Amino acid sequence: MSVYVAHNRACAIERINARTGGTVDLDYETAWEDALELAHLGQQCGVDVQYRTAEHISVESADALIRGLRREKLTFRQRYLYCRFDMTALPEKSLCELEALAIAHGDYVLPGHLQQEATLVWS
């Protein structure tokens, strides 16, 4: 099934009312306020509506972590970045800079062994 990411309420309502099926994924700052109402509307129109507060990202390499954190963050979700590589191989200064970038985004850099699920993979 297709997943449509709605970045505002108007786009979400438009997609739900189109009755195209699939899933509308609410990803905007005030989505939590609309989630229940839009889920009900989606139910009436045969469209699944989901709202998630966090993304669990499996990060396969130090380069992937660097690229991911330097890109513009396009989601309002908090990201848990599970590093599947040896974080101790990074110079302490680099690791501190990456953690500071993550904190600026409202995200967490975590060791990979803590990962239980992944919604995305950075490789």
Residue, then its C-alpha position, 0 to 999 in steps of 0.5 A: m500500500s502507498v504511504y502519503v506523507a502530509h506536511n500540513r492539515a490541509c494536505a492530509i484532509e485533501r488526501i483523505n477525501a480523495r479516497t485513494g486508500g493507502t495510508v496518510d502519515l501525519d508529519y507536521e508540528t501540530a499533527w498530534e492535535d489533528a490525529l484523532e479527528l483525521a483518523h476518524l475521517g480516514q476511517q469513513c473514507g477508507v484511508d488509514v491515518q497514522y501519527r508517530t512521534a518518533e523514528h527509529i533509524s538504523v545508521e550503518s556507518a559513520d559517514a551515513l551519520i554525518r550525512g544524515l545529520r548535516r542534511e536538513k531535517l524534514t520531519f517533526r519527529q524525534r529521531y533515535l539514531y542507532c549506530r550499527f558501527d563502532m562509535t569508539a572508532l570516531p575521534e572524540k571531537s567528531l563524536c561530540e560534534l555529531e552529538a551536538l548536531a543531533i541535539a540541535h535537531g532534537d535527536y538522540v545518537l545511541p549505540g546500535h545494540l539498543q535498537q529494537e526496531a527501525t523505521l528507516v536505514w541510513s547507509 
